[in-house]
Amino acid sequence: MILKNFVRVIEIDLAPSLIIYFFMIGLGEFFIFAAVFGYFMLITAALLVIAYQKNAYKLIFILRFLLVFFTLSAFFNIFIDNMVFKDNYPGILESLAKGEWVKP
């Protein structure tokens, strides 16, 4: 029964969110904001499986609303990002990873 609910969440509820996150990864827009919201999205999906298991309809509605919020925020993140790290300071991510600072 839990496997059936898990597949339902993946196929119906989580599929649009995963498509948007795959687009973000493909476009190179997956930074800390998307990672944090992605973790919240996965936690929400796990809670949604439990809510389907217990037939808690109000909780299902709230969790589905949260998934819509995370999906829309990820979609807008693709367009809001002005690519500061990529365009203005080339190599800044690599230098910060090494513990250095490149002056602009």
HELIX and SHEET records of a PDB file:
HELIX    1   1 ILE A    2  ARG A    8  1                                   7    
HELIX    2   2 VAL A    9  ASP A   13  3                                   5    
HELIX    3   3 ALA A   15  LEU A   27  1                                  13    
HELIX    4   4 ILE A   32  LYS A   54  1                                  23    
HELIX    5   5 TYR A   57  ILE A   80  1                                  24    
HELIX    6   6 VAL A   84  ASP A   87  1                                   4    
HELIX    7   7 ILE A   92  ALA A   97  1                                   6    
END                                                                             
